[in-house]
Amino acid sequence: MAAVSIPLPSSWPDRELYSTVFETHVVGTAGAGDTTIAGFLFGLLTGMSPGDAVTAACAVGGSSTEAADGTSSVPGWLEIKRRLGQGWRRKAATPGLGWSPSHDGGLWCGPRDALGPGE
């Protein structure tokens, strides 16, 4: 981010977060990684918290798996936000030792996370 002169908000440094994926009917995974990164950058550049940006990333990436190509099943942000608001479930997974669940079911804080599970 420093290379393009975009300062990180004070809530971003020293964060270590993990998110489980959202439940979808997987048709294809082509482009899922790229769309996940796009969702993360969207969250960062629109001022989301780190946890919300990670959630946005996984939601956009999850949406992309619902079609054979990488983008045709990714709706606009308002639709993704609606889906999240309706309780879109994440798959159960535990990242491993030292990780603590966040207040958001599906987000985990790592052992070196600056804020810990209360994020």
Phi and psi in degrees as GROMACS dihedral restraints (atoms count N, CA, C in turn):
[ dihedral_restraints ]
;  ai    aj    ak    al  type     phi  dphi    fc
    3     4     5     6     1   -63.0    20    10
    4     5     6     7     1   -31.6    20    10
    6     7     8     9     1   -63.5    20    10
    7     8     9    10     1   -26.2    20    10
    9    10    11    12     1  -110.5    20    10
   10    11    12    13     1    16.6    20    10
   12    13    14    15     1    58.6    20    10
   13    14    15    16     1    38.6    20    10
   15    16    17    18     1  -110.0    20    10
   16    17    18    19     1   107.6    20    10
   18    19    20    21     1   -72.2    20    10
   19    20    21    22     1   142.2    20    10
   21    22    23    24     1   -77.9    20    10
   22    23    24    25     1   139.4    20    10
   24    25    26    27     1   -60.5    20    10
   25    26    27    28     1   156.6    20    10
   27    28    29    30     1   -62.5    20    10
   28    29    30    31     1   -18.8    20    10
   30    31    32    33     1   -81.0    20    10
   31    32    33    34     1    -4.7    20    10
   33    34    35    36     1   -93.1    20    10
   34    35    36    37     1   -40.3    20    10
   36    37    38    39     1   -60.8    20    10
   37    38    39    40     1   146.6    20    10
   39    40    41    42     1    62.6    20    10
   40    41    42    43     1    32.7    20    10
   42    43    44    45     1   -98.0    20    10
   43    44    45    46     1   144.6    20    10
   45    46    47    48     1  -138.7    20    10
   46    47    48    49     1   101.4    20    10
   48    49    50    51     1  -124.4    20    10
   49    50    51    52     1   150.4    20    10
   51    52    53    54     1  -134.0    20    10
   52    53    54    55     1   140.7    20    10
   54    55    56    57     1  -128.4    20    10
   55    56    57    58     1   138.8    20    10
   57    58    59    60     1   -77.1    20    10
   58    59    60    61     1   163.2    20    10
   60    61    62    63     1   -84.7    20    10
   61    62    63    64     1   160.1    20    10
   63    64    65    66     1   -84.6    20    10
   64    65    66    67     1   149.1    20    10
   66    67    68    69     1   -73.0    20    10
   67    68    69    70     1   126.7    20    10
   69    70    71    72     1  -141.3    20    10
   70    71    72    73     1   166.1    20    10
   72    73    74    75     1   -93.4    20    10
   73    74    75    76     1    98.9    20    10
   75    76    77    78     1   -73.7    20    10
   76    77    78    79     1   122.8    20    10
   78    79    80    81     1  -104.6    20    10
   79    80    81    82     1   -38.7    20    10
   81    82    83    84     1  -160.7    20    10
   82    83    84    85     1   157.6    20    10
   84    85    86    87     1  -115.6    20    10
   85    86    87    88     1     4.4    20    10
   87    88    89    90     1   -59.5    20    10
   88    89    90    91     1   125.8    20    10
   90    91    92    93     1    83.6    20    10
   91    92    93    94     1    -1.2    20    10
   93    94    95    96     1   -63.0    20    10
   94    95    96    97     1   -38.9    20    10
   96    97    98    99     1   -66.0    20    10
   97    98    99   100     1   -43.6    20    10
   99   100   101   102     1   -62.9    20    10
  100   101   102   103     1   -43.4    20    10
  102   103   104   105     1   -70.5    20    10
  103   104   105   106     1   -30.3    20    10
  105   106   107   108     1   -63.0    20    10
  106   107   108   109     1   -46.1    20    10
  108   109   110   111     1   -62.5    20    10
  109   110   111   112     1   -40.6    20    10
  111   112   113   114     1   -60.9    20    10
  112   113   114   115     1   -41.4    20    10
  114   115   116   117     1   -64.2    20    10
  115   116   117   118     1   -38.9    20    10
  117   118   119   120     1   -64.9    20    10
  118   119   120   121     1   -46.3    20    10
  120   121   122   123     1   -64.0    20    10
  121   122   123   124     1   -37.5    20    10
  123   124   125   126     1   -57.5    20    10
  124   125   126   127     1   -47.4    20    10
  126   127   128   129     1   -61.5    20    10
  127   128   129   130     1   -44.3    20    10
  129   130   131   132     1   -62.8    20    10
  130   131   132   133     1   -49.1    20    10
  132   133   134   135     1   -75.0    20    10
  133   134   135   136     1   -15.8    20    10
  135   136   137   138     1  -100.3    20    10
  136   137   138   139     1     7.9    20    10
  138   139   140   141     1    86.2    20    10
  139   140   141   142     1    18.0    20    10
  141   142   143   144     1   -69.4    20    10
  142   143   144   145     1   158.3    20    10
  144   145   146   147     1   -68.5    20    10
  145   146   147   148     1   162.8    20    10
  147   148   149   150     1   -55.8    20    10
  148   149   150   151     1   -43.9    20    10
  150   151   152   153     1   -63.7    20    10
  151   152   153   154     1   -41.3    20    10
  153   154   155   156     1   -67.8    20    10
  154   155   156   157     1   -35.7    20    10
  156   157   158   159     1   -67.3    20    10
  157   158   159   160     1   -39.7    20    10
  159   160   161   162     1   -65.3    20    10
  160   161   162   163     1   -41.4    20    10
  162   163   164   165     1   -63.1    20    10
  163   164   165   166     1   -44.1    20    10
  165   166   167   168     1   -59.7    20    10
  166   167   168   169     1   -43.0    20    10
  168   169   170   171     1   -58.3    20    10
  169   170   171   172     1   -49.1    20    10
  171   172   173   174     1   -68.9    20    10
  172   173   174   175     1   -32.8    20    10
  174   175   176   177     1   -68.4    20    10
  175   176   177   178     1   -44.1    20    10
  177   178   179   180     1   -66.3    20    10
  178   179   180   181     1   -44.8    20    10
  180   181   182   183     1   -61.6    20    10
  181   182   183   184     1   -40.5    20    10
  183   184   185   186     1   -63.7    20    10
  184   185   186   187     1   -42.2    20    10
  186   187   188   189     1   -59.4    20    10
  187   188   189   190     1   -36.9    20    10
  189   190   191   192     1   -66.8    20    10
  190   191   192   193     1   -20.6    20    10
  192   193   194   195     1   -80.8    20    10
  193   194   195   196     1    -5.4    20    10
  195   196   197   198     1   -86.8    20    10
  196   197   198   199     1     8.2    20    10
  198   199   200   201     1  -143.4    20    10
  199   200   201   202     1   163.4    20    10
  201   202   203   204     1   -69.4    20    10
  202   203   204   205     1   -32.2    20    10
  204   205   206   207     1   -92.7    20    10
  205   206   207   208     1   178.6    20    10
  207   208   209   210     1   -85.1    20    10
  208   209   210   211     1   -12.6    20    10
  210   211   212   213     1  -132.8    20    10
  211   212   213   214     1   -20.8    20    10
  213   214   215   216     1   -64.0    20    10
  214   215   216   217     1   -22.2    20    10
  216   217   218   219     1   -98.3    20    10
  217   218   219   220     1     5.6    20    10
  219   220   221   222     1   -89.6    20    10
  220   221   222   223     1   111.9    20    10
  222   223   224   225     1   -80.1    20    10
  223   224   225   226     1   178.6    20    10
  225   226   227   228     1   -67.7    20    10
  226   227   228   229     1   166.3    20    10
  228   229   230   231     1   -59.0    20    10
  229   230   231   232     1   -38.0    20    10
  231   232   233   234     1   -61.1    20    10
  232   233   234   235     1   -37.9    20    10
  234   235   236   237     1   -69.9    20    10
  235   236   237   238     1   -39.7    20    10
  237   238   239   240     1   -64.2    20    10
  238   239   240   241     1   -43.2    20    10
  240   241   242   243     1   -61.7    20    10
  241   242   243   244     1   -40.3    20    10
  243   244   245   246     1   -62.4    20    10
  244   245   246   247     1   -45.0    20    10
  246   247   248   249     1   -61.5    20    10
  247   248   249   250     1   -43.0    20    10
  249   250   251   252     1   -62.5    20    10
  250   251   252   253     1   -42.7    20    10
  252   253   254   255     1   -64.7    20    10
  253   254   255   256     1   -24.2    20    10
  255   256   257   258     1   -88.3    20    10
  256   257   258   259     1     9.1    20    10
  258   259   260   261     1    87.2    20    10
  259   260   261   262     1    32.0    20    10
  261   262   263   264     1   -50.9    20    10
  262   263   264   265     1   119.4    20    10
  264   265   266   267     1   -80.5    20    10
  265   266   267   268     1   144.5    20    10
  267   268   269   270     1   -98.8    20    10
  268   269   270   271     1   152.2    20    10
  270   271   272   273     1   -71.5    20    10
  271   272   273   274     1   144.7    20    10
  273   274   275   276     1   -73.8    20    10
  274   275   276   277     1   131.5    20    10
  276   277   278   279     1  -162.8    20    10
  277   278   279   280     1   149.7    20    10
  279   280   281   282     1  -121.3    20    10
  280   281   282   283     1   126.5    20    10
  282   283   284   285     1   -71.9    20    10
  283   284   285   286     1   -18.1    20    10
  285   286   287   288     1   131.8    20    10
  286   287   288   289     1  -174.4    20    10
  288   289   290   291     1   -62.2    20    10
  289   290   291   292     1   142.6    20    10
  291   292   293   294     1    88.7    20    10
  292   293   294   295     1    -8.8    20    10
  294   295   296   297     1   -95.0    20    10
  295   296   297   298     1   140.0    20    10
  297   298   299   300     1  -119.0    20    10
  298   299   300   301     1   139.9    20    10
  300   301   302   303     1   -66.7    20    10
  301   302   303   304     1   141.1    20    10
  303   304   305   306     1   -84.7    20    10
  304   305   306   307     1   175.7    20    10
  306   307   308   309     1   -64.2    20    10
  307   308   309   310     1   -23.8    20    10
  309   310   311   312     1   -89.6    20    10
  310   311   312   313     1   113.5    20    10
  312   313   314   315     1   -58.7    20    10
  313   314   315   316     1   109.6    20    10
  315   316   317   318     1   125.0    20    10
  316   317   318   319     1   -19.9    20    10
  318   319   320   321     1   -98.5    20    10
  319   320   321   322     1   141.1    20    10
  321   322   323   324     1  -127.4    20    10
  322   323   324   325     1   144.5    20    10
  324   325   326   327     1  -103.3    20    10
  325   326   327   328     1   131.6    20    10
  327   328   329   330     1   -78.0    20    10
  328   329   330   331     1   168.2    20    10
  330   331   332   333     1   -64.1    20    10
  331   332   333   334     1   -21.4    20    10
  333   334   335   336     1  -105.6    20    10
  334   335   336   337     1    14.9    20    10
  336   337   338   339     1   -70.0    20    10
  337   338   339   340     1   134.4    20    10
  339   340   341   342     1   -66.2    20    10
  340   341   342   343     1   -31.9    20    10
  342   343   344   345     1  -103.4    20    10
  343   344   345   346     1   -26.0    20    10
  345   346   347   348     1    80.1    20    10
  346   347   348   349     1  -168.0    20    10
  348   349   350   351     1   -65.5    20    10
  349   350   351   352     1   -13.0    20    10
  351   352   353   354     1   -81.6    20    10
  352   353   354   355     1     2.5    20    10
